[in-house]
């Protein structure tokens, strides 16, 4: 009897107040989920330290100041170190799946549906944004069901079935199908017949809205390789940024019923696969500027808006501090880098194309101009570093004009070697060119943020989002 009495008191003191509080708490109407692909806590920290000490940017990584900060585990159903497809599916559906799988269970016997479909089915508008292609793993996890993340054409067909309000990206990878598939109908043709509107300008988005088009697909007009937005470090003022895309998406989906918006900073991962610290830092800062756009919206709807910033996994095993430098950190050296590894490879290849027998001094001049490596000054190349670069240049110079594929590969190796030297001098370390199993950060602001305070698994995040929205 006494135990029943104590249990009743416990229910009254702890469970009922929490239940009543949750019932009285206003549901989140406008929800932003930002995913920095490959963005571990070290990438976030590096970006903040760089913003503070090099850029003297008072805003920096604003989401680091969100009132709720925790961690989430990221493992897949069949591997501890996950991939973007499995992690994206976990973040979109609340279920673990196998490596390379989108929107299906681990053995592909059942279909998993993303929370975006739940928002759509309850009358909210949905926007899916990314700095890579719209058929890439993370955005695809919010609308597609595929046994392989590389089935780009099939994934694009699923996009045409999803019926969301707005999609924004660098474009499609295989809008006309793959070479193996032969003659297939264009995604643009099929989409137009299904009532979708396609455009590569923001004025085009506005025109389609005025025409009453329900599903708008925006692709940037000046896509980087593999149909992506330009890296932030390479971006010209005329190029669309992730913040620009977020701002336009809000205009499209803002409505009294509410919306769900997923925004992916997809090229944090790409830069970290390249072990390119400066480019990764700029990608995190680009994502932060997109978050700032959401914060502007939040300031107008503070009790109805929920913003979550997280990652699908960490890439590269990045660290501030390395064996070469010990306790010394020289992040200002990264400010000498003016282009991404991808752009540097292209410029080195262009130099070879114009002059296959270019001298080491000519290549070194380009490297000094683009990423700051020099034979002079306090951080001059050591004899070993110079020898390594000279050997890589000689490999390029040994190729004749007909060996362009090998030249492109060797230009990439030279770019990687040069950026590795810069990273080492700056004090940045890497353990891998692949993903790691490290937990990722979760930053939350909004009235429902207190529900995210414990240590999470990535599958918890979509469930908490649905709970916050009352779905």
C-alpha positions as CSV (number, residue, x, y, z in Angstrom):
1,X,0.0,0.0,0.0
2,X,2.8,2.3,0.9
3,X,4.6,1.6,-2.4
4,X,1.4,2.5,-4.3
5,X,1.0,5.7,-2.3
6,X,4.7,6.7,-3.1
7,X,4.1,5.9,-6.8
8,X,1.1,8.1,-6.9
9,X,3.0,11.0,-5.3
10,X,5.9,10.4,-7.8
11,X,3.4,10.6,-10.7
12,X,1.8,13.8,-9.4
13,X,5.2,15.5,-8.7
14,X,7.1,14.5,-11.8
15,X,5.1,13.0,-14.6
16,X,1.9,15.1,-14.5
17,X,3.6,18.5,-14.4
18,X,5.8,17.5,-17.4
19,X,2.7,16.3,-19.2
20,X,0.8,19.5,-18.5
21,X,3.8,21.6,-19.4
22,X,4.2,19.8,-22.7
23,X,0.4,20.2,-23.4
24,X,0.5,23.9,-22.6
25,X,3.7,24.6,-24.6
26,X,3.0,26.1,-28.0
27,X,3.8,23.7,-30.9
28,X,6.6,24.6,-33.3
29,X,5.1,25.8,-36.5
30,X,8.2,26.7,-38.4
31,X,11.1,24.2,-38.3
32,X,14.6,24.5,-39.7
33,X,16.9,21.5,-39.8
34,X,20.4,22.4,-40.8
35,X,22.8,19.5,-41.6
36,X,26.5,20.2,-42.0
37,X,27.6,17.1,-43.9
38,X,30.9,15.9,-42.4
39,X,30.8,18.7,-39.8
40,X,32.1,17.4,-36.5
41,X,32.7,19.5,-33.4
42,X,36.3,20.2,-34.5
43,X,35.2,21.7,-37.8
44,X,32.7,23.9,-35.9
45,X,35.4,24.9,-33.4
46,X,38.0,25.6,-36.1
47,X,35.6,27.9,-37.9
48,X,34.8,29.8,-34.7
49,X,38.5,30.1,-33.8
50,X,39.3,31.3,-37.3
51,X,36.4,33.8,-37.3
52,X,37.6,35.2,-33.9
53,X,41.3,35.3,-34.5
54,X,41.7,35.8,-38.2
55,X,38.6,37.4,-39.5
56,X,37.8,39.3,-36.3
57,X,34.1,38.5,-37.1
58,X,31.9,39.3,-34.1
59,X,29.2,37.0,-35.4
60,X,31.4,34.0,-36.1
61,X,29.5,30.7,-35.9
62,X,26.3,32.0,-34.3
63,X,24.8,28.6,-33.7
64,X,27.5,27.8,-31.2
65,X,25.7,30.3,-28.9
66,X,22.3,28.5,-29.1
67,X,20.9,27.8,-25.7
68,X,21.0,24.0,-26.1
69,X,24.1,22.1,-27.1
70,X,24.5,18.3,-27.0
71,X,25.9,15.4,-29.0
72,X,24.4,12.7,-31.2
73,X,25.8,9.3,-32.2
74,X,25.8,8.4,-35.9
75,X,26.4,4.7,-36.4
76,X,24.6,2.8,-39.2
77,X,22.7,-0.5,-38.9
78,X,25.6,-2.5,-40.3
79,X,28.7,-0.4,-39.7
80,X,29.9,1.9,-36.9
81,X,31.4,4.5,-39.3
82,X,28.4,5.6,-41.2
83,X,27.8,7.1,-44.7
84,X,25.6,10.0,-45.7
85,X,22.9,7.8,-47.0
86,X,22.4,5.8,-43.9
87,X,22.9,8.8,-41.6
88,X,20.6,10.9,-43.8
89,X,17.9,8.2,-43.5
90,X,18.3,8.1,-39.8
91,X,18.0,11.9,-39.5
92,X,15.0,11.9,-41.9
93,X,13.0,8.9,-40.7
94,X,14.1,8.0,-37.2
95,X,15.3,4.6,-38.2
96,X,18.7,3.0,-38.7
97,X,19.5,1.5,-42.1
98,X,22.4,0.0,-44.0
99,X,25.3,1.7,-45.7
100,X,24.3,3.2,-49.1
101,X,20.6,2.9,-48.5
102,X,18.0,5.7,-48.8
103,X,14.5,5.5,-47.3
104,X,14.5,1.7,-46.9
105,X,15.2,-0.5,-44.0
106,X,18.5,-2.3,-43.6
107,X,17.7,-5.3,-45.8
108,X,15.5,-3.4,-48.2
109,X,12.3,-5.2,-47.3
110,X,10.3,-2.2,-46.0
111,X,9.9,1.5,-46.9
112,X,10.9,4.2,-44.5
113,X,9.2,7.6,-44.8
114,X,10.8,10.9,-43.9
115,X,9.4,13.4,-41.5
116,X,9.1,15.8,-44.5
117,X,6.3,13.6,-45.9
118,X,4.5,13.9,-42.5
119,X,4.7,17.7,-42.7
120,X,3.5,17.7,-46.3
121,X,0.6,15.4,-45.4
122,X,-0.5,17.7,-42.6
123,X,-0.7,20.7,-44.8
124,X,2.7,22.3,-44.0
125,X,5.0,23.3,-46.8
126,X,8.4,21.6,-47.3
127,X,11.7,22.9,-48.7
128,X,14.8,20.8,-49.3
129,X,18.0,22.8,-49.9
130,X,21.6,21.7,-50.4
131,X,24.9,23.1,-51.6
132,X,25.5,19.9,-53.6
133,X,23.2,18.2,-56.1
134,X,19.5,17.7,-55.2
135,X,19.8,13.9,-55.8
136,X,22.8,13.5,-53.5
137,X,22.5,11.3,-50.4
138,X,21.4,13.8,-47.7
139,X,18.7,15.7,-49.6
140,X,17.6,12.4,-51.2
141,X,17.0,10.9,-47.8
142,X,14.1,13.3,-47.3
143,X,12.1,12.1,-50.3
144,X,13.7,9.0,-52.0
145,X,13.6,5.3,-51.5
146,X,16.6,3.6,-53.1
147,X,18.8,0.6,-52.4
148,X,21.8,2.5,-53.7
149,X,22.5,6.2,-53.2
150,X,24.1,6.2,-56.7
151,X,20.8,5.5,-58.4
152,X,20.6,9.2,-59.3
153,X,18.0,9.0,-62.0
154,X,15.7,6.8,-59.9
155,X,16.2,9.2,-57.0
156,X,15.2,12.1,-59.2
157,X,12.0,10.2,-60.2
158,X,11.2,9.9,-56.5
159,X,11.6,13.7,-56.2
160,X,8.9,14.1,-58.8
161,X,6.6,12.0,-56.6
162,X,7.3,13.9,-53.4
163,X,5.3,17.1,-54.1
164,X,7.3,19.4,-51.8
165,X,7.0,23.1,-52.3
166,X,10.6,24.0,-53.0
167,X,13.9,22.3,-53.9
168,X,17.1,24.3,-54.2
169,X,20.6,23.0,-55.2
170,X,23.3,22.9,-57.8
171,X,21.1,20.7,-60.0
172,X,20.7,17.0,-61.0
173,X,23.6,14.6,-61.6
174,X,21.7,12.4,-64.2
175,X,18.6,14.3,-65.4
176,X,18.6,12.2,-68.6
177,X,19.5,8.9,-67.0
178,X,22.9,7.2,-67.0
179,X,24.7,5.8,-70.0
180,X,23.8,2.3,-68.9
181,X,20.1,3.1,-68.9
182,X,20.1,4.2,-72.5
183,X,17.2,6.4,-73.7
184,X,15.2,7.7,-70.8
185,X,12.8,10.6,-70.5
186,X,14.3,13.8,-69.1
187,X,13.5,14.6,-65.5
188,X,12.7,18.1,-66.7
189,X,10.2,16.8,-69.2
190,X,8.6,14.4,-66.8
191,X,8.5,17.0,-64.1
192,X,6.9,19.6,-66.3
193,X,4.1,17.1,-67.2
194,X,3.7,16.5,-63.4
195,X,3.2,20.2,-62.7
196,X,6.7,20.9,-61.5
197,X,8.4,24.2,-62.4
198,X,12.2,24.3,-63.1
199,X,14.3,27.5,-63.0
200,X,17.9,28.7,-62.6
201,X,17.0,32.2,-61.4
202,X,15.4,33.7,-58.4
203,X,13.2,35.9,-60.6
204,X,12.1,32.6,-62.3
205,X,11.1,31.3,-58.8
206,X,9.0,34.4,-58.3
207,X,7.4,34.0,-61.7
208,X,6.5,30.3,-61.1
209,X,5.0,31.3,-57.7
210,X,2.8,33.9,-59.4
211,X,1.7,31.2,-61.9
212,X,0.6,29.1,-59.0
213,X,3.1,26.3,-59.5
214,X,3.0,24.1,-56.4
215,X,6.5,22.5,-56.7
216,X,9.5,24.6,-57.7
217,X,12.9,23.2,-58.4
218,X,15.7,25.8,-58.5
219,X,19.2,24.9,-59.7
220,X,22.1,27.4,-59.6
221,X,23.0,28.8,-63.1
222,X,26.8,28.6,-62.4
223,X,27.2,25.1,-61.0
224,X,30.6,23.9,-59.8
225,X,31.8,20.4,-60.8
226,X,29.2,17.6,-60.0
227,X,26.3,20.1,-60.0
228,X,27.1,21.9,-56.8
229,X,27.1,25.5,-55.5
230,X,30.6,27.0,-55.7
231,X,32.8,26.5,-52.6
232,X,32.5,29.5,-50.4
233,X,36.2,30.2,-50.7
234,X,35.8,30.2,-54.6
235,X,32.5,32.0,-54.7
236,X,32.1,35.3,-56.5
237,X,29.5,37.8,-55.4
238,X,27.4,36.9,-58.4
239,X,27.3,33.2,-57.3
240,X,24.4,32.0,-55.2
241,X,25.2,31.2,-51.6
242,X,23.5,28.8,-49.2
243,X,22.2,31.9,-47.3
244,X,20.7,33.3,-50.5
245,X,19.0,29.9,-51.1
246,X,17.6,29.8,-47.6
247,X,16.3,33.4,-47.9
248,X,14.5,32.6,-51.1
249,X,13.1,29.3,-49.8
250,X,11.6,31.1,-46.8
251,X,9.7,33.4,-49.2
252,X,8.3,30.4,-51.0
253,X,7.2,28.3,-48.0
254,X,6.2,30.9,-45.5
255,X,2.5,30.5,-44.7
256,X,0.1,30.4,-41.7
257,X,0.1,26.6,-41.5
258,X,3.8,26.4,-41.0
259,X,6.7,24.7,-42.8
260,X,9.6,22.3,-42.5
261,X,12.9,23.2,-44.1
262,X,16.1,21.0,-44.4
263,X,19.2,22.9,-45.4
264,X,22.4,20.9,-46.1
265,X,25.9,22.4,-46.1
266,X,27.0,19.4,-48.2
267,X,30.5,20.6,-49.2
268,X,31.9,20.7,-45.6
269,X,32.2,17.0,-46.2
270,X,33.9,17.3,-49.6
271,X,36.5,19.7,-48.3
272,X,37.2,17.4,-45.4
273,X,37.6,14.4,-47.7
274,X,40.3,16.5,-49.3
275,X,41.8,17.4,-45.9
276,X,41.4,21.0,-47.0
277,X,41.1,23.0,-43.8
278,X,40.7,26.5,-45.1
279,X,37.9,25.4,-47.5
280,X,36.1,23.4,-44.8
281,X,36.2,26.4,-42.4
282,X,34.7,28.7,-45.1
283,X,32.0,26.1,-45.7
284,X,31.1,26.0,-42.0
285,X,30.9,29.8,-42.0
286,X,28.7,29.7,-45.1
287,X,26.3,27.3,-43.3
288,X,26.3,29.7,-40.3
289,X,25.3,32.5,-42.5
290,X,22.4,30.4,-43.8
291,X,21.5,29.8,-40.1
292,X,21.5,33.6,-39.6
293,X,18.8,33.9,-42.2
294,X,16.7,31.5,-40.2
295,X,17.5,33.5,-37.1
296,X,16.1,36.6,-38.8
297,X,12.9,34.7,-39.4
298,X,13.0,33.4,-35.8
299,X,13.2,36.9,-34.4
300,X,9.8,37.6,-36.0
301,X,8.2,34.3,-34.8
302,X,10.2,33.4,-31.6
303,X,7.5,31.3,-29.9
304,X,6.7,29.3,-33.1
305,X,10.1,28.6,-34.6
306,X,12.5,25.8,-33.9
307,X,16.0,25.7,-35.4
308,X,18.3,22.6,-35.1
309,X,21.8,22.5,-36.4
310,X,23.6,19.1,-36.6
311,X,25.6,16.8,-38.8
312,X,25.3,13.4,-40.4
313,X,28.8,12.4,-39.4
314,X,32.3,13.7,-39.1
315,X,34.8,13.6,-41.9
316,X,38.6,13.6,-41.8
317,X,39.3,13.3,-38.1
318,X,40.1,17.0,-38.0
319,X,42.0,18.5,-35.1
320,X,43.4,21.9,-34.1
321,X,47.0,20.8,-33.1
322,X,49.2,18.3,-34.8
323,X,52.5,16.4,-34.3
324,X,54.5,18.8,-36.4
325,X,53.6,21.9,-34.4
326,X,53.0,20.5,-30.9
327,X,51.1,23.2,-29.0
328,X,51.6,25.9,-31.6
329,X,48.7,27.0,-33.8
330,X,49.1,29.4,-36.8
331,X,45.6,29.6,-38.2
332,X,46.3,33.0,-39.9
333,X,48.3,31.0,-42.4
334,X,45.1,29.6,-43.7
335,X,44.0,33.1,-44.8
336,X,46.7,32.9,-47.5
337,X,44.7,30.2,-49.2
338,X,42.5,31.9,-51.8
339,X,41.0,28.8,-53.6
340,X,39.7,25.3,-52.8
341,X,41.8,22.2,-53.5
342,X,39.4,21.5,-56.3
343,X,40.0,25.0,-57.9
344,X,43.8,24.7,-57.3
345,X,43.9,21.4,-59.1
346,X,42.1,23.0,-62.0
347,X,44.6,25.9,-62.1
348,X,47.6,23.6,-61.9
349,X,46.1,21.5,-64.7
350,X,45.6,24.6,-66.8
351,X,49.2,25.6,-66.3
352,X,50.3,22.1,-67.6
353,X,47.8,22.4,-70.5
354,X,49.4,25.6,-71.7
355,X,52.9,24.5,-71.0
356,X,53.5,20.7,-70.3
357,X,57.1,21.4,-69.7
358,X,56.6,24.2,-67.2
359,X,59.4,24.5,-64.6
360,X,59.1,23.9,-60.9
361,X,59.6,27.7,-60.4
362,X,56.5,28.4,-62.5
363,X,54.4,25.9,-60.5
364,X,55.8,27.2,-57.2
365,X,54.8,30.8,-58.3
366,X,51.2,29.6,-58.8
367,X,51.2,27.9,-55.4
368,X,52.6,31.0,-53.7
369,X,49.9,33.2,-55.3
370,X,47.0,30.8,-54.6
371,X,47.8,29.3,-51.2
372,X,50.8,31.2,-49.8
373,X,53.5,28.6,-49.9
374,X,56.9,30.3,-50.3
375,X,60.6,29.7,-50.1
376,X,61.0,32.8,-48.0
377,X,59.7,34.2,-44.7
378,X,59.0,32.8,-41.2
379,X,57.0,29.8,-42.6
380,X,59.2,29.1,-45.6
381,X,59.2,25.7,-47.2
382,X,61.6,23.3,-45.5
383,X,64.0,21.3,-47.7
384,X,61.8,18.2,-47.4
385,X,58.7,20.1,-48.3
386,X,60.4,21.7,-51.3
387,X,61.7,18.4,-52.5
388,X,58.2,16.8,-52.2
389,X,56.6,19.5,-54.3
390,X,59.4,19.5,-56.8
391,X,59.0,15.7,-57.3
392,X,55.2,16.1,-57.8
393,X,55.9,18.9,-60.4
394,X,58.4,16.7,-62.2
395,X,55.7,14.0,-62.5
396,X,53.4,16.5,-64.2
397,X,56.2,17.8,-66.5
398,X,57.0,14.2,-67.6
399,X,53.6,13.8,-69.2
400,X,53.0,14.7,-72.8
401,X,50.1,16.7,-74.2
402,X,48.1,13.5,-75.0
403,X,48.1,12.3,-71.3
404,X,45.5,14.8,-70.0
405,X,43.8,12.3,-67.7
406,X,47.0,11.5,-66.0
407,X,47.8,15.2,-65.9
408,X,44.6,15.9,-64.1
409,X,45.3,13.2,-61.6
410,X,48.8,14.4,-60.9
411,X,47.6,18.0,-60.7
412,X,45.2,16.8,-58.0
413,X,48.1,15.1,-56.1
414,X,50.2,18.2,-56.3
415,X,47.3,20.3,-55.0
416,X,46.8,17.9,-52.2
417,X,50.5,17.8,-51.3
418,X,50.6,21.6,-51.3
419,X,47.5,22.1,-49.1
420,X,48.7,19.3,-46.7
421,X,51.9,21.4,-46.2
422,X,49.9,24.5,-45.5
423,X,47.7,22.7,-43.0
424,X,50.7,21.2,-41.2
425,X,52.3,24.6,-40.9
426,X,49.0,26.1,-39.6
427,X,48.8,23.4,-37.0
428,X,45.8,21.5,-38.4
429,X,45.8,17.8,-38.2
430,X,43.8,15.0,-40.0
431,X,43.6,11.3,-39.3
432,X,41.6,10.2,-42.4
433,X,40.3,11.1,-45.9
434,X,37.1,9.2,-44.9
435,X,34.4,9.5,-42.3
436,X,34.9,8.8,-38.6
437,X,32.7,7.4,-35.9
438,X,32.8,10.5,-33.7
439,X,29.6,11.8,-32.2
440,X,28.4,15.0,-33.9
441,X,27.2,18.3,-32.3
442,X,23.6,19.3,-32.0
443,X,22.7,22.9,-31.5
444,X,19.1,24.0,-30.8
445,X,17.1,27.2,-30.3
446,X,13.4,27.6,-29.8
447,X,10.8,26.9,-27.1
448,X,11.1,23.1,-27.6
449,X,14.9,23.1,-27.4
450,X,14.8,21.7,-23.8
451,X,13.6,18.3,-25.3
452,X,17.0,17.9,-27.0
453,X,19.2,18.3,-23.9
454,X,20.3,14.7,-23.3
455,X,22.9,12.7,-25.3
456,X,21.1,11.7,-28.5
457,X,21.3,9.2,-31.3
458,X,20.7,10.6,-34.8
459,X,17.3,8.7,-34.9
460,X,16.1,10.7,-31.9
461,X,16.2,14.0,-33.8
462,X,13.4,13.5,-36.3
463,X,11.2,12.0,-33.5
464,X,11.8,15.1,-31.4
465,X,11.0,17.3,-34.3
466,X,7.7,15.6,-34.9
467,X,6.9,15.9,-31.2
468,X,7.7,19.6,-31.2
469,X,5.4,20.1,-34.2
470,X,2.6,18.1,-32.7
471,X,2.6,15.5,-35.4
